[in-house]
Amino acid sequence: MISKIKYAGIFIGSIGYLMKVTHTGLGFFQGNLLVIVGLFLIAAYALAKLFRK
């Protein structure tokens, strides 16, 4: 379950970066927002790994 958070963060972050580079937005979902959410998920994964050990 925890490793899926990392892969979801990478996926959402890469989609956000692609949207940011191509200047595409879907209403509320702008590229910057998706990159931030992706980085937040990766940080949550790192904290979960840290406190799990």
N, C-alpha and C positions, 0 to 999 in steps of 0.2 A: 504494500500500500504506500509506504513512504517513498519508494523509488519511483512510483507513478507520479508523485508530486514534482519530482525533478524533471521528468520527461514532459509533463504538462507545461511546466514553466519554460522549458526550452522551446516547445512548440508555439505557445502563445507569444513568447518574446520574438521568435523569428517571424511570425505572421505580423506582429506589430512593427518590426523593423522593415519588413517588406512594404507595409502600408505607408510607413514614414518616408521611405525612399521614393516611392511612386506617387506620393502626395494624394493618397486615397483615404477616404474616411467614410464610415457608415453611421452617420448621425452622431450619437454619443461616443461610439467606439472609434477614437482616433488612434493613430499609430503610437503616439507617445504614451497614451494610457495603457495600451496592450503591452508595450515594452516594460513599463513600470510594474504591471501585474505579473509579467513573466519573471522579472527580477525578484519581486516579492516572493513568488512561489519557490524560486531557487534558494533564496535566503531562508525560507521556512524549512526547506529540505535540509539545509546545512545545520540549522539549529536542532532539528529533530535528530539528525545523526549525532550531533555533539552531545545532546542530553541522553541519548539512548545508550551510549557506552558508559 
